[in-house]
Amino acid sequence: MNNELANRIVHQIKSCDIHLNEIAAIIEDIEDLDEKKKMRRRLGNVFSEIYEILRPIEIEHPSLKI
C-alpha cells in the first residue's frame, strides 16, 4: 500500500476514534449489567478489528503517527 493511501486510512480511523470513545462513555450509563457487559464486549470487538486494520499499516509505514 502506498504511503498516501495508508495515511488516508489512518486519518479516517482517527476521526472515528472520538466517536467510539463517546459511545464507550454512553455505554457506561446502561443500568442493566448484562446488557452493559455485552455492549462493552461488542465495542471491544470493534476496537480489536480497527487494530487489525492499523497494525499492518504501522509495520509497513512506521513514519505515520498511529
N, CA and C atoms as a LAMMPS dump frame, in Angstrom:
ITEM: TIMESTEP
0
ITEM: NUMBER OF ATOMS
198
ITEM: BOX BOUNDS ff ff ff
-5.0000000000000000e+02 5.0000000000000000e+02
-5.0000000000000000e+02 5.0000000000000000e+02
-5.0000000000000000e+02 5.0000000000000000e+02
ITEM: ATOMS id mol type element x y z
1 1 1 N 0.857 -1.169 0
2 1 2 C 0 0 0
3 1 3 C 0.904 1.234 0
4 2 1 N 0.544 2.218 -0.825
5 2 2 C 1.387 3.415 -0.854
6 2 3 C 1.135 4.286 0.386
7 3 1 N 2.077 5.158 0.659
8 3 2 C 2.045 5.973 1.875
9 3 3 C 0.822 6.894 1.937
10 4 1 N 0.443 7.462 0.803
11 4 2 C -0.704 8.372 0.811
12 4 3 C -1.99 7.654 1.196
13 5 1 N -2.193 6.478 0.631
14 5 2 C -3.386 5.699 0.946
15 5 3 C -3.382 5.272 2.415
16 6 1 N -2.245 4.82 2.885
17 6 2 C -2.121 4.437 4.294
18 6 3 C -2.441 5.62 5.204
19 7 1 N -1.926 6.788 4.84
20 7 2 C -2.187 7.985 5.629
21 7 3 C -3.673 8.339 5.638
22 8 1 N -4.338 8.185 4.516
23 8 2 C -5.78 8.465 4.449
24 8 3 C -6.566 7.524 5.355
25 9 1 N -6.194 6.247 5.341
26 9 2 C -6.878 5.263 6.199
27 9 3 C -6.681 5.622 7.666
28 10 1 N -5.436 5.904 8.052
29 10 2 C -5.136 6.254 9.441
30 10 3 C -5.92 7.495 9.853
31 11 1 N -5.963 8.492 8.99
32 11 2 C -6.682 9.736 9.306
33 11 3 C -8.169 9.457 9.559
34 12 1 N -8.782 8.659 8.712
35 12 2 C -10.211 8.364 8.869
36 12 3 C -10.476 7.538 10.13
37 13 1 N -9.61 6.599 10.414
38 13 2 C -9.789 5.802 11.633
39 13 3 C -9.647 6.675 12.866
40 14 1 N -8.672 7.588 12.847
41 14 2 C -8.518 8.502 13.991
42 14 3 C -9.76 9.366 14.181
43 15 1 N -10.401 9.768 13.087
44 15 2 C -11.603 10.59 13.221
45 15 3 C -12.751 9.777 13.824
46 16 1 N -12.76 8.475 13.597
47 16 2 C -13.78 7.599 14.199
48 16 3 C -13.526 7.372 15.686
49 17 1 N -12.274 7.443 16.073
50 17 2 C -11.885 7.141 17.454
51 17 3 C -12.626 8.018 18.453
52 18 1 N -12.788 9.282 18.141
53 18 2 C -13.504 10.206 19.033
54 18 3 C -14.918 9.699 19.284
55 19 1 N -15.594 9.295 18.223
56 19 2 C -16.976 8.831 18.349
57 19 3 C -17.066 7.501 19.09
58 20 1 N -16.119 6.634 18.836
59 20 2 C -16.129 5.347 19.535
60 20 3 C -15.901 5.537 21.033
61 21 1 N -15.045 6.465 21.394
62 21 2 C -14.84 6.75 22.816
63 21 3 C -16.088 7.355 23.445
64 22 1 N -16.81 8.167 22.682
65 22 2 C -18.07 8.717 23.194
66 22 3 C -19.088 7.605 23.407
67 23 1 N -19.126 6.655 22.484
68 23 2 C -20.026 5.509 22.635
69 23 3 C -19.656 4.713 23.882
70 24 1 N -18.372 4.527 24.104
71 24 2 C -17.918 3.798 25.296
72 24 3 C -18.406 4.488 26.571
73 25 1 N -18.348 5.797 26.593
74 25 2 C -18.815 6.542 27.764
75 25 3 C -20.324 6.397 27.942
76 26 1 N -21.053 6.422 26.845
77 26 2 C -22.513 6.272 26.916
78 26 3 C -22.884 4.877 27.409
79 27 1 N -22.156 3.88 26.96
80 27 2 C -22.432 2.501 27.384
81 27 3 C -22.358 2.377 28.904
82 28 1 N -21.488 3.143 29.517
83 28 2 C -21.364 3.084 30.98
84 28 3 C -22.64 3.519 31.69
85 29 1 N -23.537 4.207 30.994
86 29 2 C -24.806 4.642 31.585
87 29 3 C -25.883 3.558 31.537
88 30 1 N -25.612 2.451 30.866
89 30 2 C -26.592 1.364 30.8
90 30 3 C -26.719 0.739 32.186
91 31 1 N -27.941 0.672 32.657
92 31 2 C -28.177 0.174 34.016
93 31 3 C -28.132 -1.342 34.109
94 32 1 N -28.65 -2.026 33.109
95 32 2 C -28.665 -3.484 33.116
96 32 3 C -27.231 -3.983 32.926
97 33 1 N -26.684 -4.632 33.944
98 33 2 C -25.284 -5.038 33.919
99 33 3 C -24.962 -6.05 32.819
100 34 1 N -25.889 -6.973 32.558
101 34 2 C -25.657 -7.935 31.478
102 34 3 C -25.618 -7.239 30.122
103 35 1 N -26.545 -6.323 29.92
104 35 2 C -26.57 -5.58 28.664
105 35 3 C -25.305 -4.721 28.512
106 36 1 N -24.899 -4.075 29.61
107 36 2 C -23.686 -3.258 29.582
108 36 3 C -22.471 -4.11 29.221
109 37 1 N -22.387 -5.294 29.812
110 37 2 C -21.265 -6.192 29.538
111 37 3 C -21.238 -6.598 28.059
112 38 1 N -22.4 -6.914 27.5
113 38 2 C -22.479 -7.287 26.09
114 38 3 C -22.055 -6.127 25.187
115 39 1 N -22.512 -4.938 25.514
116 39 2 C -22.173 -3.768 24.706
117 39 3 C -20.683 -3.464 24.801
118 40 1 N -20.11 -3.583 25.983
119 40 2 C -18.663 -3.383 26.141
120 40 3 C -17.89 -4.371 25.28
121 41 1 N -18.318 -5.62 25.305
122 41 2 C -17.642 -6.658 24.531
123 41 3 C -17.748 -6.357 23.036
124 42 1 N -18.924 -5.969 22.592
125 42 2 C -19.104 -5.654 21.171
126 42 3 C -18.241 -4.477 20.75
127 43 1 N -18.208 -3.453 21.575
128 43 2 C -17.378 -2.296 21.252
129 43 3 C -15.901 -2.671 21.307
130 44 1 N -15.546 -3.506 22.241
131 44 2 C -14.175 -4.007 22.297
132 44 3 C -13.805 -4.748 21.019
133 45 1 N -14.753 -5.491 20.474
134 45 2 C -14.508 -6.183 19.208
135 45 3 C -14.278 -5.192 18.068
136 46 1 N -15.001 -4.085 18.096
137 46 2 C -14.8 -3.047 17.083
138 46 3 C -13.382 -2.5 17.18
139 47 1 N -12.953 -2.17 18.395
140 47 2 C -11.589 -1.665 18.593
141 47 3 C -10.562 -2.695 18.131
142 48 1 N -10.816 -3.962 18.41
143 48 2 C -9.905 -5.02 18.005
144 48 3 C -9.805 -5.105 16.483
145 49 1 N -10.924 -5.003 15.806
146 49 2 C -10.918 -5.055 14.348
147 49 3 C -10.201 -3.844 13.755
148 50 1 N -10.381 -2.685 14.367
149 50 2 C -9.674 -1.491 13.906
150 50 3 C -8.169 -1.68 14.065
151 51 1 N -7.765 -2.275 15.168
152 51 2 C -6.349 -2.552 15.388
153 51 3 C -5.813 -3.474 14.292
154 52 1 N -6.621 -4.446 13.887
155 52 2 C -6.218 -5.376 12.829
156 52 3 C -6.022 -4.647 11.499
157 53 1 N -6.704 -3.551 11.303
158 53 2 C -6.503 -2.725 10.107
159 53 3 C -5.233 -1.899 10.253
160 54 1 N -5.043 -1.31 11.427
161 54 2 C -3.925 -0.394 11.634
162 54 3 C -2.575 -1.088 11.773
163 55 1 N -2.539 -2.259 12.368
164 55 2 C -1.256 -2.909 12.661
165 55 3 C -0.395 -3.124 11.416
166 56 1 N -0.932 -3.686 10.322
167 56 2 C -0.088 -3.856 9.138
168 56 3 C 0.373 -2.518 8.544
169 57 1 N -0.474 -1.5 8.655
170 57 2 C -0.084 -0.169 8.167
171 57 3 C 1.065 0.364 9.002
172 58 1 N 0.975 0.183 10.306
173 58 2 C 2.029 0.649 11.206
174 58 3 C 3.36 -0.041 10.901
175 59 1 N 3.301 -1.31 10.59
176 59 2 C 4.52 -2.065 10.281
177 59 3 C 5.107 -1.595 8.944
178 60 1 N 4.235 -1.42 7.956
179 60 2 C 4.709 -1.031 6.63
180 60 3 C 5.126 0.437 6.55
181 61 1 N 4.473 1.273 7.348
182 61 2 C 4.713 2.717 7.301
183 61 3 C 4.985 3.247 8.721
184 62 1 N 6.12 2.916 9.307
185 62 2 C 6.399 3.328 10.693
186 62 3 C 6.481 4.844 10.869
187 63 1 N 6.636 5.584 9.779
188 63 2 C 6.722 7.04 9.9
189 63 3 C 5.359 7.678 10.176
190 64 1 N 4.28 6.949 9.916
191 64 2 C 2.942 7.504 10.179
192 64 3 C 2.696 7.529 11.678
193 65 1 N 2.051 8.555 12.137
194 65 2 C 1.728 8.677 13.569
195 65 3 C 0.402 7.979 13.819
196 66 1 N 0.488 6.782 14.371
197 66 2 C -0.74 5.998 14.605
198 66 3 C -1.076 6.017 16.082
